[in-house]
Amino acid sequence: MSVAKLRSTAALCTTMSALAATSIFTGPSVAEPFSPAPCALRRSEVHHSEGVDTWNAAYTRPARTLDAVMIFLSFPDATPRTTPAELAADHFPATSRFYEQASYGRFTLRPHPLKRWLRMPHPSTAYAMKRDWSEEDRAAYLRDAFAAADPEVDFSRYPVVYFVADPDAPGVDSDATKVVNLDTPLRLDGTDVRRVVTVFEHHPPDRLVLAHETGHVFDLPDLYHRPVDGKGDWDTYVGDWDLMGSQFGLSPDLFAWHKWKLGWLDPRQVVCVRGTSPTRLTLEPLAAGPNVPVQGAAGAPAFGLGHGAKLAVVRTGPDEVLAFEARGAAGNDRASCRQGILVYRVQGGAQSGGGPVQVVDAHPRTDACWENSVYPPLADAPVGLGESFTVPGDDVKVEVENRTASGAWTVQITPH
């Protein structure tokens, strides 16, 4: 595609408010159905809905190998002090490794970093980068970025696009990293570009920041709580327990609910608990997969798990469920503060940033790991071995009865 045509298309997109801080793909008419399950919440019209009955076809599904291009942008008002190779190493292989482990090997993110800087036409300060970027400034940045990259990149090869700005340019704000979504896709090299990750990180960057932003490319919501004045705790909803809450979390593996949504759990690995009678079941540790050692009952590493149940669900309302999963120090959660059965609420109609997932604290009077937890009050949230816990407001009781020799957890769940 010619640069002139690109500029014309981008200008049209800007006029139509095409560049938004959050996605406006809220409910395409085409959806890919999941296997039906009584406890599967329906996908709603909200941004990044947690519904799992269908897949939002406007998003790329991470169920295979996907190629990602990293495009490095410099500016006339700064000379880069790092190389593209150094910046690529800030994020890879860490990002690919996170998804490889989280998906149990079902998804591979393969990076393709450019080897040289591409020069933007205006100084970095001209784009007024900041967290809550104006549509006009953001559109100008992307228009120039695509124009610079189009002669160098065949966009038809890359479902995932990263624009990485020179971290030392004076106008680059490290708080501005985010995914930008286009309500009118750009047509480049015979393919529609619907979204792009704009990276403005320091060197070295925040840990796993690119993995978090890439989660949005796959329709995962923000799970943090943003205070109105920007002050106070951001991690009150889920604490350390999911990458989409905080990339700094001690236990950043994706919730089993998200793994179900992304297609990484088979239907038989999700147990829908119905009725009012006690249901006894065995839950494998969330991280357990091929060649991933988990802690066995005697404390020694154990292998051989990976195909059993990972998630138990109790429907508590038309648009709400309680989810139960086993978390421990393995895989992406190897730095976990506590292990046990984690309980959380999921709402299909709550939008990104509005608390679609909220961890239920089984130990509300205590906290843990003050030295490195992002939110110590939830660091000890799981129900431990030999403990029982009744979820406030829902009167659902979970009892953690035993650990198997291989490290799986025997639990009993009683809805009322």
URKAMO-V176834 format. One record per helix or strand. SS is the DSSP state (h for helix, s for strand). FROM is the first residue (numbers start at 1). LEN is the number of residues. If there is no record, write none. Layout:
# URKAMO-V176834
ss->SS from->FROM len->LEN
ss->SS from->FROM len->LEN
This chain:
# URKAMO-V176834
ss->h from->3 len->13
ss->s from->19 len->2
ss->s from->31 len->3
ss->s from->54 len->3
ss->s from->65 len->10
ss->h from->84 len->8
ss->h from->94 len->9
ss->s from->108 len->6
ss->s from->118 len->2
ss->h from->124 len->4
ss->h from->135 len->16
ss->h from->155 len->3
ss->s from->160 len->6
ss->h from->174 len->3
ss->s from->178 len->11
ss->s from->191 len->9
ss->h from->209 len->9
ss->h from->256 len->7
ss->h from->267 len->3
ss->s from->270 len->3
ss->s from->279 len->5
ss->s from->285 len->1
ss->s from->294 len->2
ss->s from->301 len->2
ss->s from->311 len->7
ss->s from->320 len->8
ss->h from->331 len->3
ss->s from->340 len->8
ss->s from->357 len->4
ss->h from->376 len->4
ss->s from->383 len->1
ss->s from->388 len->4
ss->s from->396 len->8
ss->s from->409 len->6
